[in-house]
């Protein structure tokens, strides 16, 4: 960091931002974009792909909920897969921060730190 808070050449973090690694698994990598007057996705809706793994920059002090809101804005259809119409995380979606389920660490209010890894898991079934 240079004097006055300006980023020095080669700095990987800008003042006030943190970088987290986002990993999306299975069906959360392919989300159907809502289309039509109802705003609901359909079997003919266009698919968009969330990268299997990528870095995301968020403001310092962000929470897991803030990150998911940002990702939902960037990837139409992801919000429908993650959240209920009331804005709650769907019961069957599992979000892990550094390998631990956020359900046990504050839910969507779980704070993020630079270098965290957030994994997005859809429901799993089988037998």
C-alpha positions in Angstrom: 0.0 0.0 0.0 1.3 3.4 -0.9 1.1 6.5 1.3 -2.5 7.9 1.4 -4.1 4.5 1.0 -3.6 4.1 -2.8 -2.8 0.6 -4.0 0.8 0.1 -4.9 1.5 -1.6 -8.2 1.3 -5.3 -7.7 -1.1 -5.2 -4.7 -3.7 -7.9 -5.2 -6.3 -6.3 -2.9 -7.7 -2.9 -3.4 -8.4 -0.8 -0.3 -11.7 -1.9 1.2 -12.2 -5.1 -0.8 -11.6 -8.7 0.0 -11.4 -11.7 -2.4 -13.1 -15.0 -1.7 -13.0 -18.1 -3.8 -16.4 -19.4 -4.8 -17.0 -23.0 -5.8 -20.3 -24.1 -7.3 -21.3 -27.7 -7.5 -23.7 -29.8 -9.7 -26.9 -28.1 -10.7 -25.9 -24.7 -9.2 -23.4 -24.4 -12.0 -26.2 -24.4 -14.5 -29.0 -22.1 -13.6 -32.1 -21.4 -15.7 -32.7 -17.7 -16.5 -36.2 -16.5 -15.6 -38.0 -15.4 -18.7 -41.4 -14.5 -19.8 -44.1 -12.4 -18.0 -44.2 -14.6 -14.9 -40.5 -14.2 -14.2 -40.3 -17.9 -13.6 -37.8 -20.2 -15.3 -39.1 -22.9 -17.6 -37.7 -25.9 -19.3 -37.1 -23.8 -22.4 -35.4 -21.0 -20.5 -31.9 -20.1 -21.5 -29.2 -21.7 -19.3 -26.4 -19.7 -17.9 -23.3 -21.2 -16.2 -21.7 -20.2 -13.0 -18.0 -21.1 -13.1 -17.1 -24.2 -11.2 -14.5 -22.1 -9.3 -13.8 -18.4 -9.4 -12.6 -15.5 -7.3 -15.1 -12.8 -6.3 -14.3 -9.4 -4.9 -16.7 -8.0 -2.2 -16.4 -5.0 0.1 -14.7 -5.6 3.4 -17.2 -6.4 6.1 -19.4 -8.4 3.7 -21.3 -11.4 4.8 -22.2 -14.7 3.0 -25.6 -13.2 2.3 -24.0 -10.2 0.7 -21.9 -12.4 -1.5 -24.9 -14.6 -2.6 -26.9 -11.4 -3.4 -24.0 -10.2 -5.6 -23.6 -13.6 -7.3 -27.4 -13.7 -7.9 -27.3 -10.3 -9.6 -24.4 -11.4 -11.8 -25.9 -14.8 -12.7 -29.7 -14.5 -13.4 -31.5 -17.6 -12.1 -29.1 -18.3 -9.3 -31.1 -16.3 -6.8 -34.2 -18.5 -7.6 -32.1 -21.6 -6.9 -30.7 -20.3 -3.6 -33.5 -18.2 -2.1 -37.2 -18.6 -1.3 -39.5 -15.8 -2.6 -39.3 -14.3 1.0 -35.5 -14.1 0.6 -34.5 -16.9 3.0 -32.0 -19.5 2.0 -33.7 -22.6 0.7 -33.7 -25.4 3.2 -32.1 -27.9 0.9 -29.2 -25.6 -0.2 -25.9 -26.0 1.7 -23.4 -23.2 1.9 -20.0 -24.0 3.3 -17.4 -21.4 4.5 -14.0 -23.0 4.6 -15.6 -26.4 4.9 -18.0 -25.6 7.6 -21.8 -25.2 7.0 -22.9 -21.6 7.6 -26.0 -23.0 9.4 -23.7 -23.4 12.4 -21.9 -20.1 12.2 -24.5 -17.4 11.7 -26.2 -18.4 8.5 -26.4 -15.6 5.9 -24.9 -13.2 8.4 -21.7 -15.2 8.6 -18.8 -12.7 8.0 -16.4 -13.1 5.2 -12.6 -12.6 5.4 -10.1 -12.2 2.7 -9.1 -15.7 1.3 -12.2 -17.5 2.4 -13.6 -20.3 0.3 -17.4 -20.5 -0.1 -18.9 -23.7 -1.6 -22.4 -23.8 -2.9 -24.1 -27.2 -2.8 -27.5 -28.0 -4.2 -29.6 -30.8 -2.7 -28.3 -34.3 -3.2 -30.4 -37.3 -3.6 -29.8 -40.9 -4.4 -30.1 -44.3 -2.9 
